């Protein structure tokens, strides 16, 4: 039988030689449904995380586990704000590590991306009755050394998946050659990160819009202490051309807001604290904010946003799709390692612009507060984040249908 193929027997003997890894300290598994998404391609982890967040936004009380491939260090992955979204390294292929992983997380559904299939992990997951789907499959994920010397195993692994979406017709043909039943495969668009529309209260948006009517505004968010002087200097420069310009300065954390407030006042700006004072009036030049829950409001009222944590090494930037999803043109610094693919897509489309210092930031703000300039960039940004929406929506619908079937069967 296939499960006893010579290739699989040899593979399992090989992975046992190194011994099992020490048990990782997994977080407690939450009660209820848990979807496991494996990001097999290091360069597409952001897209998988985005898909996870979309699913959680659309389905109540579902937790998501995202596992990372070899070479993708967990500390390089952007932090998540949800307590039910877990990001961990995938277990090694040693049977003890695979069993420990599956016993702990007990996934309700597995969504595998790209390829680089792990025989022990895939087959054991399937043997436990966990439904498995694969999306964004690509030829490059199946043409590694392991796939070449385990062709019979590859055929068996592909049969474990209920459906397989490939990112191109070429990839689909390749997987059919490797043994994928043609009825299970379909060529779709690639999986791309698309961003989430941050929420805000309608009453807050109406009040803030009424307060700012006719007034130019720009927004600087996730600002670190070292970036405060750059932002304030850029604002001073931009004020020379637009005397009514308002800066909303949103800091990286609560303590930094106190620093920003004092520094703005020391430079002679008319400054207020959002939440402590009334809405800004015509004399307010800088409004300092500290609550991360207000980002959705400020992206909506500011046609131009500078995304901080990007001028200083060691922080990796912040998600630019949050701004683009709400119609704000994006400015950013060069230190955006954690979100480099996202910034690259936006910059290529003309929806984002890099700045390296206060002078460049001030010049960019001065140009982009012109409504037509910001609108052009915002439109380009919307096109970018919409590219993968159709596939993401379809995959989420399929996952929800499968989870509902399991719930009805229990």
C-alpha positions as CSV (number, residue, x, y, z in Angstrom):
1,X,0.0,0.0,0.0
2,X,1.1,3.6,-0.5
3,X,1.6,4.3,3.1
4,X,4.4,1.6,3.1
5,X,6.2,2.9,0.0
6,X,9.9,2.5,0.0
7,X,10.4,6.2,-0.4
8,X,8.3,7.0,2.7
9,X,10.0,4.2,4.7
10,X,13.4,5.6,3.9
11,X,12.4,9.1,4.6
12,X,11.0,8.2,8.1
13,X,14.1,6.3,8.9
14,X,16.2,9.3,8.0
15,X,14.2,11.9,10.1
16,X,14.4,9.6,13.1
17,X,18.2,9.6,13.1
18,X,18.5,13.1,14.4
19,X,16.3,12.6,17.4
20,X,13.3,14.6,18.5
21,X,13.7,18.3,19.4
22,X,13.0,19.5,22.9
23,X,9.3,20.3,23.6
24,X,8.5,23.9,22.7
25,X,6.5,26.1,25.2
26,X,3.3,26.4,23.2
27,X,0.6,28.8,24.4
28,X,-2.5,27.2,25.8
29,X,-5.0,26.2,23.0
30,X,-8.2,28.2,23.2
31,X,-11.5,26.4,23.4
32,X,-13.5,25.9,20.2
33,X,-12.5,26.0,16.5
34,X,-8.9,26.4,15.6
35,X,-7.7,26.8,12.0
36,X,-4.1,26.0,11.3
37,X,-2.5,27.8,8.4
38,X,1.0,26.8,7.3
39,X,3.0,29.6,5.6
40,X,5.4,27.3,3.7
41,X,7.0,30.2,1.7
42,X,9.0,32.6,3.8
43,X,8.3,35.5,1.5
44,X,4.5,35.2,1.8
45,X,4.0,35.1,5.5
46,X,2.4,38.5,5.5
47,X,-0.3,37.3,3.1
48,X,-1.1,34.3,5.3
49,X,-1.3,36.5,8.4
50,X,-3.7,38.8,6.5
51,X,-5.8,35.9,5.5
52,X,-5.9,34.8,9.1
53,X,-7.1,38.2,10.3
54,X,-9.8,38.3,7.6
55,X,-11.1,34.9,8.7
56,X,-11.1,36.0,12.4
57,X,-13.0,39.2,11.5
58,X,-15.7,37.2,9.6
59,X,-16.1,34.2,11.9
60,X,-16.8,34.7,15.6
61,X,-14.8,32.8,18.2
62,X,-12.4,31.1,15.8
63,X,-8.7,30.9,16.7
64,X,-5.9,30.7,14.0
65,X,-2.5,29.1,14.3
66,X,0.1,30.2,11.7
67,X,3.2,28.1,11.4
68,X,6.4,29.4,9.8
69,X,8.8,27.6,7.5
70,X,12.5,27.0,8.1
71,X,14.4,30.3,7.8
72,X,11.5,32.5,8.9
73,X,12.4,33.5,12.5
74,X,9.4,34.3,14.7
75,X,11.0,37.5,15.9
76,X,11.1,38.8,12.4
77,X,7.3,38.4,12.0
78,X,5.1,41.4,12.8
79,X,3.5,41.2,16.2
80,X,-0.2,40.4,16.3
81,X,-2.8,42.2,18.5
82,X,-5.2,39.3,18.8
83,X,-4.9,36.9,21.6
84,X,-6.4,34.1,19.4
85,X,-3.9,34.5,16.6
86,X,-0.8,32.4,17.3
87,X,2.5,32.4,15.3
88,X,4.9,29.6,15.9
89,X,7.6,27.6,14.1
90,X,6.4,24.4,12.4
91,X,7.5,21.3,14.2
92,X,10.3,19.2,12.9
93,X,9.5,16.0,11.0
94,X,10.4,13.7,13.8
95,X,7.3,11.7,14.7
96,X,7.5,12.7,18.4
97,X,7.5,16.4,17.5
98,X,4.7,16.0,15.0
99,X,2.6,14.1,17.5
100,X,3.2,16.7,20.2
101,X,2.3,19.5,17.9
102,X,-1.0,17.9,16.8
103,X,-2.0,16.7,20.2
104,X,-1.6,20.2,21.6
105,X,-3.3,22.3,18.9
106,X,-5.9,19.8,17.6
107,X,-6.7,21.8,14.5
108,X,-10.2,21.8,13.1
109,X,-9.0,22.6,9.6
110,X,-5.6,22.9,8.0
111,X,-4.8,25.4,5.2
112,X,-1.4,24.8,3.6
113,X,0.2,27.3,1.2
114,X,2.7,27.1,-1.6
115,X,4.1,23.6,-1.2
116,X,7.3,22.2,0.5
117,X,5.1,19.4,1.9
118,X,6.3,17.7,5.1
119,X,5.4,14.0,4.8
120,X,5.1,13.1,8.4
121,X,3.2,16.3,9.3
122,X,0.8,16.1,6.4
123,X,0.1,12.4,6.6
124,X,-0.4,12.4,10.4
125,X,-2.7,15.4,10.1
126,X,-4.8,13.7,7.5
127,X,-4.8,10.4,9.5
128,X,-6.4,12.3,12.4
129,X,-9.3,13.3,10.2
130,X,-8.4,17.0,10.0
131,X,-9.7,18.4,6.6
132,X,-6.8,19.8,4.6
133,X,-6.8,22.4,1.7
134,X,-3.9,23.9,-0.2
135,X,-3.8,27.3,-1.8
136,X,-1.2,29.4,-3.7
137,X,0.6,26.2,-4.7
138,X,3.5,26.8,-7.1
139,X,5.9,24.6,-9.0
140,X,8.8,26.0,-7.0
141,X,7.3,24.5,-3.9
142,X,7.4,21.0,-5.4
143,X,10.7,20.9,-7.2
144,X,13.1,20.7,-4.3
145,X,15.5,17.9,-3.6
146,X,13.0,16.0,-1.4
147,X,10.4,15.9,-4.1
148,X,12.8,14.6,-6.7
149,X,13.8,11.6,-4.7
150,X,10.4,10.9,-3.2
151,X,8.0,11.0,-6.2
152,X,5.7,8.3,-4.9
153,X,5.4,10.1,-1.6
154,X,4.6,13.4,-3.3
155,X,1.6,11.7,-5.0
156,X,0.4,10.3,-1.7
157,X,0.8,13.7,0.0
158,X,-1.2,15.5,-2.7
159,X,-4.1,13.0,-2.2
160,X,-4.4,14.2,1.4
161,X,-5.8,17.5,0.3
162,X,-9.5,18.0,-0.5
163,X,-8.7,20.8,-2.9
164,X,-5.6,22.5,-4.3
165,X,-5.5,26.0,-5.7
166,X,-2.4,26.9,-7.7
167,X,-1.2,30.4,-8.4
168,X,-0.9,29.8,-12.2
169,X,-2.0,27.3,-14.9
170,X,1.7,26.2,-15.2
171,X,1.7,25.3,-11.5
172,X,-1.5,23.3,-11.9
173,X,-0.1,21.3,-14.8
174,X,3.0,20.5,-12.8
175,X,1.0,19.2,-9.8
176,X,-1.1,17.1,-12.1
177,X,2.1,15.5,-13.4
178,X,3.1,14.8,-9.8
179,X,-0.1,13.0,-9.1
180,X,-2.7,15.5,-8.2
181,X,-6.2,14.4,-9.3
182,X,-7.2,16.9,-11.9
183,X,-10.7,17.2,-10.3
184,X,-9.1,18.5,-7.1
185,X,-7.0,21.2,-8.7
186,X,-7.8,24.7,-9.9
187,X,-5.6,27.6,-11.1
188,X,-6.4,30.9,-9.4
189,X,-4.7,34.2,-8.7
190,X,-1.8,34.3,-6.3
191,X,-2.4,34.8,-2.5
192,X,-1.6,38.5,-1.7
193,X,-1.8,40.5,1.4
194,X,-4.6,43.0,1.2
195,X,-5.0,44.7,4.6
196,X,-8.0,45.2,6.9
197,X,-10.2,48.3,7.2
198,X,-9.6,49.4,10.8
199,X,-12.8,50.4,12.6
200,X,-13.9,53.7,14.0
201,X,-17.1,55.0,15.6
202,X,-19.3,56.8,13.0
203,X,-20.0,59.5,15.5
204,X,-16.3,60.2,16.0
205,X,-15.7,60.4,12.3
206,X,-18.7,62.7,11.8
207,X,-17.5,65.0,14.6
208,X,-13.9,65.1,13.5
209,X,-14.8,65.7,9.9
210,X,-17.0,68.6,10.8
211,X,-14.3,70.0,13.0
212,X,-11.7,69.8,10.2
213,X,-13.8,70.8,7.2
214,X,-11.7,72.6,4.7
215,X,-8.5,72.2,6.7
216,X,-5.4,70.3,5.4
217,X,-4.4,67.4,7.7
218,X,-1.6,64.9,7.7
219,X,-1.1,62.0,10.0
220,X,2.1,60.5,11.5
221,X,1.6,57.2,13.2
222,X,3.6,54.6,15.2
223,X,6.2,57.4,15.9
224,X,9.2,56.4,18.0
225,X,10.9,58.9,20.4
226,X,13.8,59.2,17.9
227,X,11.4,60.1,15.1
228,X,9.6,62.9,16.9
229,X,12.2,65.6,15.9
230,X,12.0,64.5,12.3
231,X,8.2,64.7,12.2
232,X,8.1,68.1,14.0
233,X,10.8,69.6,11.7
234,X,8.9,68.3,8.6
235,X,5.7,69.9,10.0
236,X,7.4,73.2,10.5
237,X,8.6,73.1,6.9
238,X,5.2,72.2,5.5
239,X,3.5,75.0,7.5
240,X,5.4,77.6,5.5
241,X,3.3,76.7,2.5
242,X,0.1,75.7,4.3
243,X,-0.4,77.8,7.4
244,X,-3.6,76.0,8.5
245,X,-2.0,72.5,8.3
246,X,-2.7,70.2,11.2
247,X,-0.4,67.4,12.2
248,X,-1.9,64.4,14.1
249,X,1.1,62.8,15.8
250,X,0.3,59.3,17.0
251,X,3.0,57.7,19.0
252,X,4.3,54.2,19.2
253,X,3.2,53.8,22.8
254,X,1.6,55.7,25.7
255,X,4.8,57.0,27.3
256,X,6.1,58.4,24.0
257,X,3.0,60.6,23.8
258,X,4.1,62.6,26.8
259,X,7.5,63.2,25.2
260,X,5.9,64.2,21.9
261,X,3.5,66.6,23.6
262,X,6.3,68.4,25.5
263,X,8.6,68.6,22.5
264,X,6.0,70.0,20.3
265,X,5.2,72.7,22.9
266,X,8.9,73.4,23.4
267,X,9.1,74.1,19.7
268,X,6.3,76.7,19.9
269,X,3.6,74.6,18.3
270,X,0.0,75.1,19.6
271,X,-0.5,71.6,20.9
272,X,-3.3,69.5,22.3
273,X,-3.8,65.9,23.5
274,X,-6.5,63.9,21.9
275,X,-8.8,62.5,24.5
276,X,-7.9,65.1,27.1
277,X,-8.9,68.2,25.3
278,X,-11.9,69.1,23.0
279,X,-11.6,68.7,19.2
280,X,-8.8,70.8,17.6
281,X,-9.7,74.3,16.7
282,X,-8.3,76.6,14.0
283,X,-5.3,77.5,16.1
284,X,-4.2,73.9,16.8
285,X,-1.1,73.0,14.9
286,X,-0.2,69.6,16.5
287,X,-2.6,67.0,18.1
288,X,-0.9,64.2,20.0
289,X,-2.7,60.9,20.2
290,X,-1.7,57.6,22.0
291,X,-4.6,55.1,21.7
292,X,-3.9,52.6,19.0
293,X,-7.7,52.1,18.7
294,X,-8.0,55.5,17.0
295,X,-5.9,54.7,14.0
296,X,-9.0,53.9,11.9
297,X,-10.4,57.4,12.6
298,X,-7.2,59.2,11.7
299,X,-6.5,57.3,8.5
300,X,-9.9,58.3,7.4
301,X,-9.6,62.0,8.0
302,X,-6.0,62.4,6.8
303,X,-5.3,62.1,3.1
304,X,-1.6,61.7,3.8
305,X,0.0,59.5,6.4
306,X,3.7,59.0,7.4
307,X,4.1,55.5,8.8
308,X,6.7,55.6,11.6
309,X,8.9,53.0,13.2
310,X,10.6,53.2,9.8
311,X,13.4,55.6,10.3
312,X,15.2,53.7,13.1
313,X,16.7,50.2,12.8
314,X,15.3,47.4,14.9
315,X,11.6,48.0,14.6
316,X,10.7,46.9,11.1
317,X,8.0,49.4,10.2
318,X,4.2,49.0,10.4
319,X,1.6,47.7,8.1
320,X,1.1,50.1,5.1
321,X,-2.1,48.4,4.0
322,X,-4.0,49.8,7.0
323,X,-3.5,53.3,5.5
324,X,-4.2,52.3,1.9
325,X,-7.4,50.4,2.9
326,X,-8.8,53.7,4.2
327,X,-7.7,56.0,1.4
328,X,-4.6,57.6,2.8
329,X,-1.5,58.1,0.7
330,X,1.6,56.5,2.3
331,X,5.0,58.0,3.2
332,X,7.6,55.8,5.0
333,X,11.2,55.5,6.0
334,X,13.7,53.0,4.7
335,X,13.6,50.6,7.8
336,X,10.6,48.5,6.9
337,X,12.0,45.0,6.9
338,X,8.9,43.3,8.4
339,X,6.6,44.7,5.7
340,X,9.0,45.0,2.8
341,X,6.9,43.1,0.2
342,X,3.8,45.3,1.0
343,X,5.7,48.6,0.7
344,X,7.3,47.3,-2.5
345,X,3.9,46.6,-4.1
346,X,2.6,50.0,-3.0
347,X,5.7,51.9,-4.2
348,X,5.7,50.1,-7.6
349,X,2.1,51.2,-8.1
350,X,2.8,54.8,-7.1
351,X,0.8,54.5,-3.9
352,X,3.7,55.0,-1.4
353,X,6.8,57.2,-1.3
354,X,10.0,56.7,0.7
355,X,11.5,59.6,2.7
356,X,14.8,59.5,4.4
357,X,14.9,62.7,6.5
358,X,12.9,65.6,7.8
359,X,13.5,67.7,4.6
360,X,12.2,64.9,2.3
361,X,9.2,64.3,4.6
362,X,8.3,68.0,4.7
363,X,8.5,68.3,0.9
364,X,6.4,65.2,0.4
365,X,3.7,66.4,2.8
366,X,3.7,69.8,1.1
367,X,3.1,68.2,-2.3
368,X,0.6,65.6,-1.2
369,X,-1.8,67.8,0.8
370,X,-3.0,69.0,-2.6
371,X,-6.2,66.9,-3.0
372,X,-5.5,65.7,-6.5
373,X,-2.0,64.4,-5.6
374,X,-3.2,62.5,-2.5
375,X,-6.2,61.1,-4.4
376,X,-4.1,59.7,-7.2
377,X,-1.9,57.8,-4.7
378,X,-4.9,56.7,-2.7
379,X,-6.5,55.3,-5.8
380,X,-3.4,53.4,-6.7
381,X,-3.2,52.0,-3.1
382,X,-6.8,50.8,-3.3
383,X,-6.0,49.0,-6.5
384,X,-3.1,47.2,-4.9
385,X,-5.0,46.0,-1.8
386,X,-7.9,44.8,-3.9
387,X,-5.7,42.5,-6.1
388,X,-6.0,39.5,-3.8
389,X,-9.4,40.2,-2.3
390,X,-11.4,37.8,-4.6
391,X,-9.2,34.8,-3.8
392,X,-9.2,35.6,-0.1
393,X,-12.9,35.9,0.1
394,X,-13.4,32.7,-1.8
395,X,-11.0,30.8,0.5
396,X,-12.6,32.1,3.6
397,X,-16.0,31.1,2.3
398,X,-14.7,27.5,1.6
399,X,-13.1,27.3,5.1
400,X,-16.3,28.5,6.8
401,X,-18.4,26.0,4.9
402,X,-16.1,23.2,5.9
403,X,-16.0,24.3,9.5
404,X,-19.8,24.4,9.5
405,X,-20.0,20.9,8.1
406,X,-17.8,19.7,10.9
407,X,-19.9,21.5,13.5
408,X,-23.1,19.9,12.1
409,X,-21.5,16.5,12.2
410,X,-20.7,16.7,16.0
